[in-house]
Structure formats: C-alpha cells, structure tokens
Amino acid sequence: MSTKIAPLVAISSEIGRGHPNYLDSVLFFMPAVEKIVPSGFGWTLARKAYYLGARGGLFTTIYNRSRQGSKPSRIELFLLDSGLRARFQSYQGIILVDHPLLAHLLSPFSKVAYLHGEIAAPPICAVPEAWRIFVPLEFTARKLHQLGVNPEALSVTGLVIEPELLPVAEVSFQMRLQRYASKEPLTIAFFTSGAYPKPHCRAIITAARSAIKAGHKTVIFAGTDKNKAKPLPSALFFNSRKEENQNTAQLLSEIDLIVAAAHERTNWAIGLGLPLFALLPHIGPFAKENFQFAYEQGVCLPLTNPERFGSTIDELRKTGKLIQMACAGWGKYPLTGAKAVAEFLLSN
C-alpha cells in the first residue's frame, strides 16, 4: 500500500467484477484519486469464498446462505481489518469504498462514502454508520431506508454505467431496433461473471451453440482470467477491466441482446435498451433481486432452456417481444451515475 493519503481516497475490494467496476467508473472522472486494494488473510479468504461460491451445488447454496445476514460478524471484520482501521481512524478526508464489507469495517471510525451500484439492496448493504451511501435508483434508496439507513445519508445518482459505453449508447439502441425489424442475423453477446460459475459457463456454451444453429452471430466476453475461461469456445479475453470495457464499447452498436448473470450488467438492460437473458442459478446476495426488478421492468427473462435458446430468440423477435424489451429499457433512468458520484465527492 502507498503511504500517501489524499483528502479523498478510494478502497477497492477487488471481489468479483461488479463492485470494482462501479468504482472504476467513478474514478474515470477522478483520475488523480489514489486507489488502495487491501491485502491480508481476511481479504484472500473473502475473494476465495467468492470463487468457491460460484462452483454450483452445495458450494453455491452455502455461499448464498452465508451472505444473507445483515452485518458481518466481529470475527469477519477482525480478519478483514488488515490495519485499515488503524490507518484511517484519524483520517479527516472521505473514504470511498466499493463493497459493503469495507463500509461496515470503516464506517464506525471514518467518513465513509459507500458506492452501492447495484439495484438490489439485501440487508448486508444497509450500513447506518456510513456518512453517505450512493444508490442508483429511488427503489434502492427505499429498500435501504426500510433496513435502517437514514434517508439523509442516501444519494440517488442514476445508473452507474461504464463511461466508455455512454457515447455510443443511443446510436447502438437505434441500430438495434432496426435489426429487430429486419431479417438480418442478430448478434448475441455472452458475458461471464467474475467468478466464472461452472453452471453459467455450461449454459453459455449450450446457448451459444443453439443461437449459431439458428443462424445468429455470437460473441463471448470471457473477462480477464484466461485460465478459468479456457472451456469457452472462441472467447474474447482481456488484460484488464478497462480493456474489456473499451472493447465492449467498440462492439456495442452490433450487439442485439446479452446473456449474463443478473449482476452489474442488469444496469445495461434497464438503461441501455439491451435485453438481458439471465443465467441461472442466481448466485450471491444481489442477483435474485436484480433479476426480479429487471423482469418487472420488462427488460429481462431467465435463460431457462439453453438448448432451445436460438428458437426462443426467433420467436421473441417474430412476436415483437425483443423490441418491447429494448424500448422498456431506454430513456427511463439517468445513465450518468458515475459522474454524479464524482461531482458530489469533489464538491464536499
């Protein structure tokens, strides 16, 4: 860790892709802010648990149950401390964190701004001691208020969408609608989550084959871990999240729908007019609630039958359902949550 402490510092959990990616999006507008990644046994264990929880079966069941609590135990917080509390106990600046574990750890001692980029708000995300909690939607704010967070500590920012995607978002949406109405093959993008869950990877392979058989194009975004994503055929790998976002932006105008877990990319379905087919089972504390919200918005369906995915897409296109799903996810919510968070922090 660097010994330099700025008036504003960011701490990234580096657990999975979603939480760190939200922080990346905010720091895009604050490039001079120092980012710290905590180390130590507790964080190694937390990151390992994230990967184990994605293996499916009993591992996933145990992981999901373990994350249903409203607050980390004292033992968890002790293991995660790694000197962070001592370092920032007398710190007068703002600490921007990307994960509820960090928020629970530091909020009783420091001025913590918790970046909660998810729509879902399970009990673990309610941190009453936090100075500020940034949430994307009023729906999320209401949930956290019901869980005991003071409304005055909640800031509704709009969806935290990757800044690289925003310049091409509208033209991509319009081109997507034109392709739905044509007879052209559609392009389906498949995304792995940061933990590469085995059940999800199997579903991606099966659904991609079905889509190709039906005459559509596919592209698989396999994240930044080449070893874990080796089984995925013809997948795109990246050296960093930034590189992945840049490549996604370059291809966005060609993408007609996506297959992914109901994690951070749920925001794309809700805000970018990009229909989502959610991978099952839902893993972790956010996915089920994210899916339910997106389903009720009319922008998301579950990937329940990967073997028939190609024919399912053809039927949804024929009936106009894909157009309905895309239109339901465009123009309803602000997309500039990352910039809004940065502007708020830089003015306080």
N, C-alpha and C positions, 0 to 999 in steps of 0.2 A: 504493500500500500504506500501511496505517496504521503509524505508528511505535511504537504501544503494543504491548508484549509482555507477555502474561499468563503465569502459571505453566503454563497449558495453552493451546496454540494449535492451530488446525486449518488445514490447507492443502488446498485442493480443486483438482484438476487441471482440472475442467470439460471433460473429454474425454468426449463422449457423455452418456448419461443415467445408466447403471448406477452407475459409481463415485461420481459426485457425489451421486446419490440415496441410496446407502448412508450417505454422510457426513451428508446432510440428516437421515436417520432417527436417527442417533446424536445430532446436535446438537439435535434436537427435545427431548431430555431434558437438554441442557446449553445453554440459550439464551444464556447470558452469555459463552460462549466465542467469542473472536474467530476469524473465518474469513478466510483470505487466499487470493486467486486469483493465482497467479504469471503474469507477463506477459513480454514479450520475444520475440525472433525464434524461439527454440527452441520455445516453447510455441505460438506461432502456427503453426509448421511441424507440430508434433505434432497439433494439432487439425485442421489442413488434411489431413494424411495420413489421419486417421480418416474424414473425409468422402470423400476420394478412394478409400479402400479399400472403400467401400460401393457404388461405381458399377457393380460387376459386371464380368465378363470378366477381362481382363488386369490391371486395377487391383486387383481383389479378390485375384487369385492372388498378385500381388507383395506386397500388404499382408499376407496370411496368412503368406507365407514370411518376410517381414521380422520378424514378431512371434514366430517360433518359437525364437529364441535364448534363452539362459539369463540374459543380462545385457546391458544397454545398453552400447554402445561408449563409449570415452573421449570421442570427438567428440560423441556424443549427449548425454552428461552435461555436457560443456562448454557446449553450446548451450542446455541446459535450466537451467543454473545461475541465470542472471539475478540474481546477487547473493544467492541464498538461502543458500549455504554460508557466505559471509562473515557474513551477518546472524545465523545461528543456530549458528555454530561454538562459541561460548562460552555458549550458552543452556543454563540449568540445568533448565528445565522439560521437559514432554513435548510432542512434536510429533505430532499425529495427522494422518496422510495417507491419501488415498483411492485411491492409484494406485501400482503397482509402480515406475514411473519415479521418482516422488518418494521412494519408500522407498530405492531404490538410490542416488539422488542424496545424500540427507541422512543415512542410517544410519551411514556411517563416521565422521561428525563430531558427531552429535547423538543424543539419546534419542528414537528414533522408534517410534511405535506405528502399525503399518500395518493399516488396516482392509481385510481381504480378504473382501468379502461374497459372492463367487462360490463356488459349489460346486466348479467346475473349478479345477485348480491346475497350469497349464502352467509350464514351467521359469522363465519370466520373473518369476514371482511368488515364487520362492524367494529370500529376502533374509536370508542368515545373520547379517548385521550388525545387523538390526533388534532393538531392545530387546524388542518384543512384536509378534506377529502375531495378529490376531483372525480366526478362521475359523468358518464356520457349523456344520460337521459334523466328526465324527471321521474320516470319509472324506477330507475336505480336509486335515486335520492329518496323516494318514498319508502322503498324497501329498507334502506339503511336507517332512516328515521324510525321506522317501526321496530328496528332492532336496537334502538337506544342512542343513536347518534344525534347530536344537537343539530337542528336544521341550519343554524348559523355557521356551522363548520363545513357545510356541504356546498360545493360549487358545481353547477351543471354546465358542462363545457361544449356539448355536442360530441359526436362520434370521433374517437381518436383513430383516424385513418392515416396510413403511411403517406407522408408528404409527397413521395415520389409518384404516387398514383393520382393525385388530385389534378394535375394539369391535363391529363388525358381522360379523366373520368367521364365528362359529358359527351365528348365525341365517341367514346367507346360505347356508351349507353345507346346512342342513336344508331350506330352501326350494328349493334346487337339486335335492335328491333327490326332493322331492315333484313337481316339474315333470317330471323324467325319467320318473316313473311315470305321468304324466298324458298327455293328448293335446294339451296346450297347445303353441303355438309356442315354440321355445326362443330365447333371446337370446344372440347370439354377439358377443363384443367383439373387435375387431381393434386391435392396437397397433403403431404404427411404432416403430422403434428411433431412437436419437438422430441417426443419420446418414442416415435416410431412403433406404436402399438401393433402387435402381431395381428390381431383380428382386423384392424384397419388396413394394414398392408395387404392382407389376403383379399379383403373386399375391393381395394383399389385395383389389384391385378385382375380380378374377375370382372369387375365392372368395365375396366378399360378394354378388355378383350371383347366384351359384349358390345360396347359402343363402336369399336372398329368393325366388328362383324356387320353392324347395322349401317356402315358406310360413313361414320363420323370420324373426325380427327381427335386425337388425344395428345395431351402433354402432361407429364408427371413432374411436379416440382418436389424434389426429394430432400430439400433442406441443406444442411451444412455437414452432415455426418455420412460420409460415403460408405463407411463400413456397415452401419446399421441399415442403409438403404440399398445395399447390393442386390437383394432379391427383386427389386423393382425394375422392370424392363425399360430400357431406353429413357431412363430418368435424367432430369437435369439436376446437377449438383452445384453447390456454390461455396465459396470460401468464407462468406460472412453473410449476416442478415442484410446488410446494406446492399451487397451484390445481388442477393435474391430479390430484394425489393426493386432494384433497378431493372433487372431482367423481367420481373412481373409487369412493371410499367411499360416496358417495350412491347410486351405481348398482349397487354390488356385489351386493346382495340380488336383483337382477334378472338378473345375468349367469350363464349356464349353462356356458359354455366360452369359451376365449380362443384367438386366433391371434396369435402373436408370435414374434420371434426368440428363440432359446434363450439369452437373456442374463439380466438380473436378474429378469424375470418368471417364469423357471423356478422360482423360490422359491415363487411362488403355486401352481403345480401341485403341488409337493411338500408344501407346508404348509397351503394354504387349501382343498384339495379342489376345485381348479378345473382341469379337464382342459385340457391345452395341445396345440395343433397347431402344430408348429414350422415357421417359414418357412425356406425353402431358397434359396440355398446358405448353409451356415454361414459367418459372416464374423467374423474376429478370432480371438484365441487361446483364448477361453473357450467359444464356442458349441457346438462339436462334443462336447466333454467334458461340458458341462452337459446337452446333449440325451441323450447316452448314459446318464448317471446317471438322468435322469428317465424315460427309456424303460425302463430296467431296474427302476425302481420301479413301473412300470405306470401312470404318470400322463400320459404324453406320447406322441404319434405324429407322424410327419413329415407336412407338408402336401405330399404328392407329386402330387396331381391336383386343383388348384384348380377346374377346370371341373366336377368331379363332387362338390364339397365338400358340397353340400346333400344329395344322396342318400347320401353316406358317413355324414353325421351321422344321417340317418334309420335307416340300417342298424345303426349302433352303438347307437343308442337302443333299437331293437327287440330286439337281442340281449342287452341289459343291460350292454354294454361301457362306456357312459358312467357308469353307476352304479359299476361296478368301478373305473374310473379315478378318480372323485371320492373314493370311500372309501379307495383306496390312498394318497391324498394328504392324509388328515386324521388328526390325532392321533398321528402317528409321531415328529415332531420339534418341539422348542420353537420358538415363533414370536417370542420376545422378545429376539432377539439384539442389537438396537439398544440396548435398555435395559440389558442385561447389560454391553455395552461401556462405556456411560456410567457405570454404577455402579463398574466396575473402575477407570476412569480417575479418577473423583472420589475414590476411596479410596486412590490412590497418589501 
